[in-house]
Amino acid sequence: MGVLTIIDRNKAGEFRLKGWSYEAIGKLYGVSRQRIHQVLTGYKSKNFQEYRKVYRRYYKTTENGKRLHRVAEKRLRQRVKKFVLSHYGNGQLACVSCSFHDIRALTIDHIEGGGNKHKAELKMQRGGSRFYNWLIKNDYPLGYQTLCMNCQLIKRFENSEW
């Protein structure tokens, strides 16, 4: 998944129409001002496809390239996670119940319960970044919230969801 799917072109365009700079919009999305400009204007280098082939070959064949690719993918997954958790945390990267803010323990909770059933419907064996990407692609559907694992387990226990 590329950064383009994270950046909502329409929302970024609205910010631009309101007078926001590319730099300010970039800070909001956690990307460079140049990237925002590319997304909004649709600009691509004339040699974009050639560069892409060279970089793909490098990342697939060299050990350093593979390592760099893993690091870049991890950074992207972390950025997506922060983006989704802060959206469902009412703009805060924190638990909506207790305000705990360590991202390692924050999760997305189905407000009405039924997370395992929903995961089975989506044919996802595991959650994590795949689920975060699904939430983004489906335009942040309602019915979810950010909870820490403690609050998540307490809620499961109180609602007898074992």
C-alpha positions in Angstrom: 0.0 0.0 0.0 1.4 3.4 -0.9 1.2 6.7 0.8 -1.4 7.8 -1.8 -4.0 5.7 -0.2 -3.4 7.3 3.2 -3.6 10.8 1.9 -7.2 11.7 1.0 -6.8 13.8 -2.1 -10.2 15.5 -1.5 -9.4 16.5 2.1 -5.9 17.7 1.2 -7.4 19.6 -1.7 -9.9 21.3 0.6 -7.1 22.3 3.0 -5.2 23.7 0.0 -8.3 25.8 -1.0 -8.6 27.1 2.5 -5.1 28.5 2.1 -3.0 25.9 3.8 0.5 25.5 2.5 1.8 22.2 1.1 4.2 22.1 4.1 1.3 22.4 6.6 -0.7 19.7 4.9 2.4 17.5 4.7 2.9 17.9 8.5 -0.7 16.9 9.0 -0.2 13.6 7.0 3.4 13.0 8.1 4.9 13.4 4.6 6.9 16.0 2.8 5.5 19.1 1.1 6.8 17.8 -2.2 4.8 14.6 -1.8 1.6 16.6 -1.1 2.3 18.7 -4.2 2.7 15.5 -6.3 -0.5 14.0 -4.9 -2.6 17.1 -5.6 -1.2 18.0 -9.0 -0.7 14.4 -10.3 2.9 15.2 -11.2 5.1 12.3 -12.1 8.7 12.4 -13.4 9.1 11.6 -17.1 11.3 8.7 -16.2 9.2 7.5 -13.4 8.7 4.0 -14.7 12.4 3.5 -15.4 13.3 4.6 -11.9 10.7 2.3 -10.5 12.2 -0.7 -12.4 15.8 0.1 -11.2 14.7 0.5 -7.6 12.6 -2.7 -7.6 15.5 -4.6 -9.0 17.8 -3.2 -6.3 15.3 -3.9 -3.4 14.7 -7.5 -4.6 18.3 -8.5 -5.3 20.7 -6.9 -2.8 20.8 -7.6 0.9 21.0 -3.9 1.7 18.0 -3.2 -0.6 16.0 -5.9 1.2 16.9 -4.5 4.6 16.0 -0.9 3.4 12.7 -2.2 2.0 11.8 -3.9 5.3 12.6 -0.7 7.2 10.5 1.4 4.9 7.6 -1.0 5.1 7.7 -1.0 8.9 7.7 2.8 8.9 4.7 2.8 6.6 2.8 0.3 8.7 3.6 2.4 11.8 2.4 5.6 10.1 -0.8 3.9 9.0 -1.4 2.6 12.5 -0.9 6.1 14.0 -3.2 7.6 11.5 -6.0 5.1 12.1 -5.6 5.1 15.9 -5.7 8.8 16.1 -8.8 9.0 13.9 -10.7 6.6 16.1 -9.2 8.2 19.2 -11.1 11.5 18.5 -7.9 13.1 17.2 -5.7 11.9 20.0 -3.3 9.0 19.8 -4.7 7.6 23.1 -7.3 5.3 24.6 -10.7 6.9 24.6 -11.5 5.3 28.0 -8.4 5.9 30.1 -6.2 8.2 27.9 -3.3 5.7 27.9 -1.0 6.8 25.0 1.7 4.1 24.5 1.1 3.0 20.9 2.4 -0.5 21.5 -0.7 -1.2 23.6 -3.4 0.7 21.6 -5.9 -1.3 19.5 -9.0 -0.8 17.4 -12.2 -2.0 19.2 -15.5 -2.8 17.7 -17.9 -0.7 19.9 -20.8 -3.2 19.6 -18.5 -6.3 20.0 -18.3 -9.0 17.4 -14.7 -8.3 16.2 -13.9 -12.0 15.6 -17.1 -12.5 13.6 -16.2 -9.4 11.5 -12.7 -10.6 11.0 -14.0 -13.9 9.7 -16.4 -12.1 7.3 -13.4 -10.1 5.9 -11.4 -13.4 5.7 -8.6 -11.9 7.8 -6.8 -14.4 9.9 -5.1 -11.6 11.8 -5.8 -8.0 12.3 -3.1 -5.3 12.4 -2.0 -3.4 9.3 -4.5 -5.3 7.0 -7.4 -4.2 9.2 -6.1 -0.6 9.4 -5.8 -0.6 5.6 -9.4 -1.9 5.3 -10.6 0.9 7.6 -8.9 3.5 5.4 -10.2 2.0 2.1 -13.7 1.9 3.5 -13.5 5.6 4.5 -13.4 5.1 8.3 -16.7 3.4 9.0 -18.5 4.1 12.3 -18.6 1.6 15.1 -14.9 1.6 16.1 -12.9 3.2 18.8 -9.3 3.2 20.1 -8.7 1.3 23.3 -5.7 0.2 25.2 -5.4 -3.6 25.8 -6.3 -3.2 29.5 -9.6 -1.5 28.6 -10.2 -3.9 25.8 -9.8 -6.9 28.1 -11.9 -5.3 30.8 -14.7 -4.6 28.2 -14.5 -8.2 27.0 -14.8 -9.5 30.5 -17.7 -7.3 31.5 -19.6 -8.1 28.3 -18.8 -11.9 28.6 -17.2 -12.0 25.1 -14.9 -14.9 26.0 
